[in-house]
Amino acid sequence: MTISYRGAAFARARAKNRDRVNALIESEEIEALMRSGVRRIGRDVVEIDVGQNLRIIPNDDVIVCAGGLLPTQFLKDMGVAVETKYGTV
């Protein structure tokens, strides 16, 4: 699993969540691309700008967390299937 995050650190996360994510990063169960931005989400890959480099990462699914208001209609207009989950996995 890969997390793309535009900031240098998970500053807005709750301490408990930040600690859990940092533990997963340290154990290499997930990769964190800090100071990065998603350029394009394709059917099978995601293109992410990391500094001056472009990373192309294979994907099965993409979860978008983009602030307080979800960009649901924007994503649907681009052809992205959107499913909202409330307290489920």
C-alpha positions as CSV (number, residue, x, y, z in Angstrom):
1,M,0.0,0.0,0.0
2,T,1.2,3.5,-0.8
3,I,0.1,6.8,0.7
4,S,0.6,10.0,-1.2
5,Y,0.6,13.1,1.0
6,R,1.3,16.6,0.0
7,G,2.7,17.7,3.3
8,A,6.0,16.9,5.0
9,A,4.2,15.1,7.9
10,F,0.8,14.0,8.9
11,A,0.2,17.2,10.9
12,R,-3.6,17.2,10.9
13,A,-4.0,13.5,11.9
14,R,-5.0,12.5,15.4
15,A,-2.1,11.3,17.5
16,K,-3.4,7.7,17.7
17,N,-3.9,7.5,13.9
18,R,-0.5,9.1,13.2
19,D,1.2,6.7,15.5
20,R,-0.4,3.7,13.9
21,V,0.4,4.9,10.4
22,N,4.0,5.7,11.4
23,A,4.4,2.2,12.8
24,L,3.2,0.7,9.5
25,I,5.7,2.9,7.6
26,E,8.5,1.9,9.9
27,S,7.6,-1.8,9.4
28,E,7.5,-1.2,5.6
29,E,3.9,-2.5,5.4
30,I,3.0,0.7,3.7
31,E,5.1,3.3,1.8
32,A,4.6,7.0,2.4
33,L,5.3,9.4,-0.4
34,M,5.5,12.7,1.5
35,R,5.5,16.1,-0.3
36,S,3.9,14.4,-3.3
37,G,0.9,14.9,-5.5
38,V,-1.2,12.6,-7.7
39,R,-0.8,13.5,-11.3
40,R,-3.1,10.9,-12.8
41,I,-5.2,7.9,-11.7
42,G,-5.4,5.3,-14.5
43,R,-7.2,2.0,-14.6
44,D,-4.2,0.0,-13.5
45,V,-1.6,2.7,-12.4
46,V,-1.4,5.9,-10.5
47,E,1.2,8.6,-11.5
48,I,2.6,10.5,-8.5
49,D,4.9,13.5,-8.6
50,V,7.5,13.2,-5.8
51,G,9.8,16.2,-6.0
52,Q,11.2,16.3,-9.5
53,N,10.5,12.6,-10.0
54,L,7.5,10.8,-11.5
55,R,6.5,7.5,-9.7
56,I,4.2,5.1,-11.6
57,I,2.6,2.7,-9.1
58,P,0.4,-0.2,-10.1
59,N,-3.0,-0.2,-8.4
60,D,-6.0,-2.3,-7.7
61,D,-8.0,0.4,-5.8
62,V,-7.5,4.1,-4.9
63,I,-8.9,5.8,-1.9
64,V,-9.2,9.6,-2.2
65,C,-9.2,11.7,1.0
66,A,-9.3,15.3,-0.2
67,G,-10.3,17.5,2.7
68,G,-13.5,18.2,4.5
69,L,-15.8,18.0,1.5
70,L,-15.5,14.9,-0.7
71,P,-15.0,15.6,-4.4
72,T,-17.6,12.9,-5.3
73,Q,-19.2,14.6,-8.3
74,F,-15.8,15.6,-9.7
75,L,-14.6,12.0,-9.4
76,K,-17.8,10.6,-10.9
77,D,-17.5,13.1,-13.8
78,M,-14.1,11.6,-14.5
79,G,-15.5,8.1,-14.6
80,V,-14.3,7.0,-11.2
81,A,-16.6,4.6,-9.3
82,V,-17.3,6.1,-5.9
83,E,-18.6,4.1,-3.0
84,T,-19.0,5.8,0.4
85,K,-18.5,3.7,3.5
86,Y,-19.5,4.8,7.0
87,G,-17.6,3.0,9.7
88,T,-17.0,-0.1,7.6
89,V,-14.1,-1.6,5.9
